[in-house]
């Protein structure tokens, strides 16, 4: 087959590479747009495979992805559009561009085979790390299918070397840090970046993108590169075109960029002399393992790697430094550590089985376990010289904890929160603002924790020099799952010592914790990981019921996938798009989970069940009315699950329930849902206003 490598090298001019998302603005517009590219003079087409959670993309391409998915575009539909374009005379090389999870769910080898059969010439997988990219490129090479690596200003020389080796057509060079978009413009450092890449790329052509939108941009970038990539501006042009005229609009735009240069017809040439480079492997080393069995890793675009690399080094240095631990532990009195530990006498009596003990993280300063990790990460940020902190939050407890830590240490704080969570957690939003934080309501997607996390990642990559992202749960790419678990393991270490002291040095029979992303559960589970006689039970958010599909029970019914930079269990459809989720608890309303928990599920070390909204409300009521403790709705899931476990055990057994947060923040939410859920648990209570 014809390779883009030979095609670009054969040109006596700069190649124009244009991007459009398949199915945007409508499915019917896609083929006319591709024909408009060709008729206008484009040299290579990048056709985007839409994904529900594109963390490296700015608002323009986010909207294009969402619109395409709403239009019913799938991987299969994208390939059908490629085939149709070929049938209607499009002869330009077509490169499929997208995120890894849809390809993973489709099947990598099947995707390559079917894409080639449909008429595509290669692919760019933007969040595939080098070790995985090498494997994918080897599969592609066997099929005569190009793999185009993506490099960024932050790409290390080590990664540049391997990515250059696997490039068999061209290398996509991201001109600047940050997300996709027109407004940022082309980086002033592009000259040095291209020169550095060329040291490793040899004769492999370079196509530069990010921020290119005008004829002058094309000329300026063309002085340094072999090709120029335009994406977000194309999306804007076709999005603003009149109905049915997107193809004509893009043809006119391309001609403007190329100054009406003569269009030469392009014909794909079939050949048997496709250059197949030798297969090889690549593996980066980490002080702390980046994976938990098959789960974990760093599935992020190259622009995010600099953020993770800096954090990983800072984390490694901090935990090896006795002075860091001395400073962190000096804050235990501020937190209220060690947190209280005691038997729940009346709850035990109600269950009529095992003895129930409570680990009271709800009594910590700010009302949850979140303060442990927030303070530790802010200390790391200070070691890095950062002046600004960003965080994501669902229930608001992590946001409050981060705002608290920033207030204590004098750092600017911005918290991203889904607009739906802002509504149902208004009290915590106001608490954050009292503490001096800015709260950004995220209005795209499901308007919940998932979308807040994506926006925080986008901010971080754009503002790395001054900013640290305090991830609140044991989710995301390495080192976050290990980092968060390290600082939250104080919960389990204390609980183990406290239980032993009160029970003649024995261990409990089971530990119970709620599971959203995994910060409190990994925190209390991990010190018991190798005590295999201790059962570990995680309780997820069952929402309206597992049979309804309206829930957040990722480990209970999810499948392995890649989401927010990590391979783990994910709630997704058969096309690899991330499901919308639901829980009465904002903090558990998330479609992924920490990779360490995923590994424990796969190995059988931990067991996971789901409690419905109504069952969680029952746990909320029982702990409130039997022990005088109003728990967070997140913790209420664990309370319910713990009671059910206790009922199944004899009275000489002991279980510990982690009460991860207090329920002050949830009183209004409980009042709102009681009319619907109250009758299901025979709880007739209404909120009354007294004049």
N, C-alpha and C positions, 0 to 999 in steps of 0.2 A: 504494500500500500504506500501511498504518498505519506511522508512524514512532515510535520510542521518544521522540523529542523532543516531539512533540505529546502523546503518552500521559502522560509525566511532568508536563509543564506543565499538563495538564488535571486533575491530581489536587489535592484540597484537603488532602492529607496527605503525609507522607514515603513515598516508594516503597521497598519492600523488594526488594533484588536478591540472589538466592542463587545460589551456584555449586556444581556437582557435576561430577565427571569422568565422561564417557560410559563405560559399562561397569564402573563401580565401585559396589558390590563385585562385582556380576555384571552381565552384559549384560541378563539378565531383570529385574533390579531397576530399570533406568534409567527406563523409562516410568512405572512406579508411583511412583518418586521425583518425576518431573516432575508427575504428577497430584497427588501429596501437596503439592508446592509450591503448586499452584493452589488446591487445596481448603483449604489452611491460610491463604491470603491473600497469597501472594507476588505482586509486580507484574511483575518481569522475571526471566527465568531466564538464567543464564550456564551454558552446557554446555561443559565442557572437552574439547578434542580432545587425547588423550594424546600425550606426547612422551617419548622415552627419556632425555633429558638436560636437565631443566628447571632451569637454573642459578639462577633467581630464587625457587625454591620451597623451603619447608622440608620436614622429614621427612614430615609428614602428606600433603601433596599429591604428594610423591615416591612414596610408597607407593601412592597412588591411581593414579598414572600407570603404575607398574610392574605393578600388579594388572590394570589395564585392558588393557595390552598383552599380558600373559600370557593374558588371556581372549580375545585375538584381535581387539581393537578396532582399527580403521583409520579413516582419514578417511571412506571409503565406508560403513563400518558406523555411524559417528557420524551421517552424513546419513540413513541408513536408520532410525535411532532417532528422529531428528527427525520424519521422515515418519510413522512409526508413532504417535508422540505426537500428532501432528495428527489422525490418523485416529481416535484414541481420545479425542478431545475436549479436548486441551490447546490453549487459545486464547491463552495469555500470549505476549508477545514473547519470542523465544528468540535469544540472542546466543551465537555460537560463539567460544570463547576458547582460545587456544593459542599455540604457538611457530611461527616462520616456516617452518622447513625442511619439515615435512609439507605445508604449503600450497604452497611453492615446487615441490616434487616433483610434487604433484597438478596444478599449473598454476594460476596466480592467477585468470585469467579463468574457467577451467573451475570452479574452486572456488566463486567468487562465483555463477556461473550455477546450478551444481548445488545449492548451499546454499539459494539463493533458491527454487529449484524444490521442494526438500524441505520448505520451510516455515520456514526460519530467517529472521531479520529483520536480522541484522548480525553484525559480528565485532570481536573485540579480538585483535590480534597483538602479544604483549607485548614481543618483541625486535626490532620493526621500527623502525629509526631514522627521524627525521622526513623525510629526503629520500626514503626508500623508502615511508614511510607516505603521503606526499602522492600518489605514483603509485598506490598501492593504493586510497586513498580515491577518486581520480578514476575508477578502474575500477569501484569499488563504486557511486559516485553514478550512473554511466551505467546501472546495472542496478536502481536504486532500492533499494540495499542499504546499510544504515547502517555506518559505520566509527566505532568508539568509541576515541579515543586514550586513552592511559594517561599520567598525569603524576605526579611525585613531589616530595618536598620539595627535591630537588636540581635539578629542572628549571629551566633558566635562563629569564629573561624572553623571550629571543629564541625559544627553543623553545616556551615557553608561548603566545606569540603565534601561531606557525604551527600548533601543535596545536589551539588554540582555533578557528582558522579552518577546519580540516578536520573538526571535530566537527559532525555533522549530527543527532545524537540526544542523547547526553549525554557527559560526560567522566568517566572513572574516575580518582579522586584517591587515590593511595596515601598513607595517613596518616603513615607513618613509614619510615625507612630500614631495610633488613634484608630478610630473606626472609619468605615467607608463613608464617602460623602464629597460633595462638590466644594463646600464652603472652605475647607481647610487649605486648599491650594496645594501646589507642588512644593515639597520641602526644599529649603535653601541648601541642605546638605546632600542633595542628590548626586552631585559630582563625586564626592568622596565615597558615597555608598556604592555607586556603579563601579568605580575604580577598585574598590575592595572586593566586590563580587567577581569582577573579571580576573582577579588573581587566581581564583579557583575554577571559574567556569570555562576558561580556555576559549575555544571557538563556538561554544554553545551560545546562541543568541539570547539577549536579555530584552524582555518587554517590561516597561515601567508603568505602573498605575498608581491610583489614589490621588485625587485632587485635580486630575486633568479634565478640562471641559471646553477650552477654547482653541481656536486656530493657533494663537501665540503659544499656549501651553504645548501643543503638538510640536511646534517648531523648536521650542526650547528643550524639551525632553528628548526630541529626536536627535539633537546634537550629541547626546551622550549614549543613547540606547539604539537597539536594532528595531524595537517595536514600542508602540505607545498604546496603553490600555485605557479605554474610557468606559465607565460603568454607570455611576449614579446619575450623571448628566443625561445619559441615554434613557434611563428610567424616567427622569423628569420629562424629557421630550415626548416619549410615547404616552406617558400618563396625562399630559396636557393636550394631546392631540384630539381632534374631533372624532366622534364615533366613526369607526370604520376607516380612519385615515392615518392610523399609526405608521403604516408602512411608508406612505408618502412623506410623512413628517420626518421619519428617521432618515430617509433617503436624502432629503433636503439638508438635514443637519450634517450628515456625513460629507456631503459635497462641500458644505461650508468649511468644515474642518480641513478637508483636503484641497481646498481652493479650486474645486472643479477639475481636478486632474483627470486625465483620460483613464477610463476604466478598462482594464484588460481582462478578458474572460479567463476564468480559472478552471482548470480541469484536474480532478484528482487522478493521479497516475498510479496504476497498480504495478507493484514491483516485488520481486522475491528477495531483494537485497536489503531488506530492513535491517538496520544496525541493532543487533542484540548484544548489549553489554553483558559481561559476566555477572552472575548473581552473587550477592554478598550479603552480609548481615551487619547490623550496627546496634550498639547498646550503650546508652549513657550510664555512668556510674553515679550513685547517690549514697551518701553516708547512711541515711535511713531508707529502707526499701520503699520504692515508689509504688509498689503493688502489694496487694493482699491476695495471693493466689492469682487468679485470672482477672481480678478487679483492681481498680485504681488507675495509675498512670497520669499522663499530662496530655490530654487530647484537646489541645488549644491551638489557635492560629499562632503563627510565628511572632506576631506583634505582642502576644501575651507572655511569651517565654522569658523576656527580660524581667518582667515583674516577678515571675515565679522564681527565676534564678537568683535574683537579689534577695527575695524573702527566704528562700531555702538556705542560702549562705548565712543570713542573719540569724535564722532559727538554730542552725547547727552551732554557730558561735555562741549564742546565748545559753543554750542548754549545757554547753561544755564549760561555761564560765560560772564559778561558784558565787561571784558577786551578783550575777543576775538572779540566781535563786535566792540569795540573801535579801535582795531588794524586793523580789516578788513575795516571798514569805513574810516580809515585814509588813505587807499589806493585809495579811490574814485578819488582823484585828479590825481593820477598816471594813473588810468583807463580812466579818462575823464568823470566821472559821476558828476551830472546827464547828461545823453546823450541828445542830441538835440531832440526837438519835434516841428513840424511845419506842416502847411497845404501845401498840394501839389496842388497849384492853377491850373497849366496847365493840370495835370493829372485828376483833378476833371472836368475841362472843357471838356477834351477828353471823359471822361466816360459819362458826361451828366446826372448824377444822384446825388447820395449822395456826401457829402463833404468828401474828402479823406485826412487823416492826416497820417504823417509818424513818427514812433518812430525810431530814427537813431542810432541803435546799431552798424552800420557800422563805425561810427565815434569814437568808443572806441579805446583805445590803442591796437594795433595788428589787428584791422580791423573787429572785430566781438564781439558778446556777450560772446564768450567762455572765455574771460579773467576773467569775474566775478567768475565763478565756479573754474577756475584753481587756482587763487590766494587764494581763500578760502580753497581749499583742500590742497594746499601747506602749509598754516598756520596750518592746522590740522596735517599734516605730521610732521611739526616741533615740535608740541606739543608731538607727539609720539616718537620723537627722531630719525626719519628716516633720512637716508642720501642719499637715491636714490629714484628717481621718475620714474615711467613708465606711459605711456599713449598710447591710441589707437587714430588713427585719420583717417578720410576719405578724406575730402576736404583739410585737412592740417591746418585749422584754430585752431582747438583744440590743435593740436601738436605745433603750433607756440605759442599759448597762454601759454601752459604748459612749453615750453622751455623758454619763457620769464619770467614766475614766478620763475623757477628754477635758471635762471641767476641772477635775483634780490636777491634771498635768498641763493645763493651759494650751490645748490644741484645738484647732478649728474642727468642727464635726458636722458632717452631712450624712443623713440617713435616708436611704431609698426604701420606700414602702408602697406596696400596691394600693391603688386608690380604694379598692374594696376593703382592704385591711385598715386603711386610714379611717374609713367610715365606722367599721365595727370595733376599732380599738382607739376611739377618739381620746380616751383618758390618757393612754400611753403617749399618744401624739403630743398632747398638751404637756405631759411630763418632760418629754424630750425638749420641747421648746423652752420650758422653764429652765432647763439645764443649759440652754444656750445653743442647742443644735438646730440646724436647718433640716426640715423634713420635706423630701421631694416625693410627691404622690405620682406614682407611675401609672399612666392611664392606658398603656397598650396591653395587648394580650388578655390574660385572665384577670389582670389588675391585682395579683396576689404575690406571694413570696417568690415564686418562680420568675416573674417579670422584674421584681425588685432586684433579684440577684443578677440577672442579665444586665440591667442598667448599671449596677455597681461595677461589674467587670468592665463595661464600656468606658466608664469614667476613669477607672484605674489605669487602663492602658493609655489613655490620652494624657493623664497627669501624673505619671509615675515619679517624676523628679521630686515632687513635693508631697505626694500622697501615698498613704498605706491603706489597704483595704482589709478591714477587720471582718473576716468571714465568721459568722456566728455558729455554724454547725459543722459537723465532721464530714462535709461534702466538698465537692470541687476537686481541682487537680492537685497533685502532690506539690507542696508539702502540707496543704491545709488539713486533710484528714488526720495525719499524724500529729500535726501541731495542736489542733483543737483537742484531740484525745489526750495528748500529753498534759495539757493544762487542766482538763476536766477530770483526769484520773484521780485527782485529790478526793473526789466524791467517793469512789470505790475504796481507795486506800483508807480513808477515815472510817467508812462503814465497816470494812473488814476488821479493823482494830477495835472499833467500838463494840461490835457484836461479840468478838472474842473475849473482850474484857468482861462482858456481862454474862457469858455463857461458857465459862471454864475453858477458854481457848478453842472452842469448836467453831466450825464454819456453818453458815446458814444452809438450808437445803435449796433455796431458790432466791434469785434476784429478779425483780420486776420493774420495768421502766417503760415509759411511753416512747414511741419512735416516730420522729418526723424526718429530719436530716440525720440525727444521731448524736448530738452533742452530749445530752445527759445520759443516754443509754450506753454509749461507748465509754463515757466517763465512769460510770458505776460498774459496767461489765468487765472492762479490761483488766483490773486487778484480780479478777476471779477467772480469767480466761483459762489458766492452766490448772485450776481447781475443778477438775472435770466432774466431781461429785456434786457440784453446785449447778443447778439448772439456771439458765439464763433465758428469761422470757420477755420479749419485746411486744408491746401492744400498739398497733397502728390504728389510724383513723378509718373506721369502716363506713363513715358517712351515712348515707341512706340505706346501706346494705351492699354487700359484695355483688349480689345478683343484679343490682340496679346500674352498676357502672359509675355511680355517683359517690365516689369515695377517694381516699388517699392511701390505700393499702398497698404500697409499692412492693414490699417484700412478700406479702401474702399472695398477690396475684400478678405482680409485674414480671417482666422478662429482662434478661441482660441486654444492655444497650449503652450508648454513650450520650451523656447529657451534662451540660455545664462543666465540660473539661475532664470528665472521669468516666471510666467504664464501671457500671454498677447495675443494679436492678432499676428498671424504669417503667413507668406507666406509659404505654405507647400503643399506637395502632400498628397494623401489619405493614404500613409503609414507613415506619420509623418516625412518625410525627408524634410529638409529646402530647399526651392526653391532658385535657382540663381536669382539675381535681376539685374535691369538695370535702370540707370538714367543718363542723361547728366550731372547731378550734383553729384559729388563724395560724398558729405555730406549727401545726401538723399538715397544713394544706400545701403539700409539695409533692411533685411527681417523681422525685428521685430519692436516693438514700446514700448514706456514707458507704464507701467500698469495704471498710472493715466489717461492718454489719452484713454486707452482701456475702463476704467470704465466710463469715460464721454461719450464715444460712446455708450456703453451699456445702459446707463441711459438716453441718448438723450440730455444731457447737452451741448454737443458739436457736431457739424456737420463736416463731412470730405468729401472732394472731391479730385479729382486728376487732375493735369494739365500735359499734354504731354510735351515731350521735346520741340516740336515746339512752344507750347503755352508758356512755360517758357521762351523761347528765345524771344517771342513777348513781354512778361513782361520786360525782360532785355532791349530790344530796347526802349520800351516806356518810362521807367523811365530814361534811359540814355538821350534820345533825347528831352523829355518834361520837365524834371526837372534838367538835368545836374548831375544826380547821377547814377553811374555805380554800380548796385547791384551784389551781389554774385548770382550765378545761383540757389543756394538754395532759397534765398530771392525772386528771380524772379518768382518762383512758386506762392508765396504769392501775389506778385504784380499782376500777371495775375488773380488769383482768386479774389483778392480785387476789381479789375476793373470790373469784371463780376458781383460781388455783388453790387457794386455801381450803375451799370447800371440798376439794378432791383429795386432800391430804389429812393424815391423822394429827391429833393434837400434840404429838411429840415432835412434829416437824416445825420448821421456822422459815418464814419468807421475809424478805426486805422489799418494801415498795419505795421507790425514789419519788418523793414529792418534789418535783423539779421547780415548781413555781406556785406562787399564791394567786388566789382568784379574784382579788379586788378588780383587776382589769376586765374581768369577764362578767361582772354582775349585770351590766347593761345587756350584754349579749344573751345571757341566760334569761333575762326578763323578756327579751324579744322572741326567743324560741320556745318558751314554756307553753304558749297557747297551742303550738303544733306538737311539741314533743312531750309535754306534761301528761296528756292522757295515756300515752304509751307506757308510762311508768307509774301511773296513778298518783301524779303529783299536781294537785290543783292549787297553784300559787300564781298570783298576778301582781304586777307592780302597780302601786297606787300612788297618786299624787295627793298630798294633803294640803288643803287651803289654810 
